[in-house]
Amino acid sequence: MARVSLLVVVVGGAAVVIALSAGAANPPKAGPLVFEQSTPVQLTALPGQCFTSPNVISLAAGAYTLEVTGQLAADSDPTVTWGIVFVNGATQAEPFSVMLSGYRFLAVSPSKPDFAPFIHVRANGQPNTLTLTTERDGKATLRINDEIAWTGTAPDVSGAVIRAVGGRTSSSELTVQHVALYAASPLDTQTPAK
């Protein structure tokens, strides 16, 4: 009887390991991969200034998942920030954005514009992955390093840009390591607009 129980535990454990390695516990994506940039890109913002990437990531209408992995230089001023700013073609007083700071803080504007600590934000010199998944009804879930950081309603947007903001005393040196877009419906374009 003990051997049968041990065999059941071993087989069950192996089945769980296989299921998890196949992605059973991964956060859901809105659809198949429609755009990917895996060539690292350097963004630099001088002290007290902001630099926005000129490349706009075109977003699908409806449900999408946008993943951006970036890493601030290890010796960055902790007041340095970086993140994703969502655009809709019109000038916005306070656009929807997700920003991280060197102090390991998070801000989601306009709903939570003040930076607040979030334990899963990694320190300067380590990569952080921002993942925003939206549904057709506008419901959105933000994950930082696969941990849920915010849920709410995302406005209608047509694109996103990556922004770096220099610190008080030093430049912001951001390496964007990976950008991926998953969408339930195909995009008009497979590459970022210039």
C-alpha positions, -999 to 999 in steps of 0.1 A, spaced: 0 0 0 28 24 9 45 17 -25 13 24 -44 8 57 -25 44 67 -33 40 58 -69 8 79 -71 26 109 -55 56 106 -79 34 103 -110 12 131 -98 42 153 -91 57 146 -125 24 155 -141 23 188 -123 59 196 -133 51 188 -169 20 210 -169 38 239 -153 67 237 -177 42 238 -205 30 271 -192 -2 261 -174 4 288 -147 16 316 -171 -5 348 -172 -30 347 -201 -22 365 -234 -48 383 -254 -40 363 -285 -11 352 -307 22 371 -311 18 399 -337 49 420 -331 82 414 -314 114 434 -310 142 415 -293 171 438 -304 182 459 -274 175 496 -277 193 523 -256 173 553 -244 190 582 -226 174 612 -209 195 640 -194 190 650 -158 155 665 -153 145 659 -189 124 632 -205 131 612 -237 103 594 -255 111 568 -280 102 580 -315 89 545 -324 52 542 -317 41 506 -310 8 502 -329 -19 485 -307 -48 464 -319 -83 476 -314 -99 454 -287 -80 429 -266 -42 430 -266 -12 422 -243 18 444 -244 50 433 -228 81 456 -224 113 445 -206 137 473 -197 167 477 -174 180 509 -159 218 511 -156 230 498 -122 245 532 -112 214 552 -121 201 579 -98 171 564 -79 149 593 -90 152 581 -127 119 568 -141 109 548 -172 77 532 -185 51 530 -212 29 560 -222 -2 551 -242 -14 574 -270 -46 578 -290 -35 603 -317 -49 634 -298 -31 656 -273 -38 643 -238 -35 664 -207 -27 633 -186 -22 602 -208 -26 567 -195 8 556 -185 27 530 -164 60 542 -149 87 527 -126 113 545 -106 148 537 -94 133 536 -58 113 505 -69 81 525 -70 52 523 -95 27 549 -108 -3 542 -131 -17 575 -144 -42 589 -143 -58 565 -117 -28 563 -94 -4 590 -105 17 591 -73 46 568 -71 41 540 -45 63 511 -35 56 478 -52 77 449 -38 81 431 -72 98 461 -89 135 451 -92 163 475 -84 184 494 -110 207 471 -129 180 443 -130 154 439 -157 117 447 -151 89 434 -173 57 455 -177 28 435 -190 -6 451 -197 -34 429 -209 -66 445 -220 -100 429 -228 -126 440 -253 -146 457 -226 -117 479 -216 -109 459 -184 -71 458 -180 -46 440 -158 -10 453 -153 16 428 -142 52 437 -132 75 407 -134 44 385 -137 28 398 -104 -5 417 -106 2 453 -98 -30 471 -109 -64 463 -124 -88 489 -138 -102 503 -171 -78 512 -199 -88 540 -222 -91 535 -260 -56 540 -274 -40 534 -307 -4 531 -297 23 531 -270 57 547 -266 85 540 -242 96 570 -221 127 575 -199 130 605 -175 164 616 -162 170 618 -125 179 649 -104 216 644 -107 223 620 -135 210 608 -169 186 580 -173 203 551 -191 176 526 -201 181 494 -222 148 482 -237 156 445 -240 123 431 -254 89 443 -267 61 419 -276 25 425 -286 -1 398 -286 -35 405 -301 -68 388 -306 -73 406 -340 -45 413 -365 -29 447 -369 -29 468 -400 9 469 -396 34 444 -381 60 470 -374 61 501 -352 51 533 -369 78 559 -371 
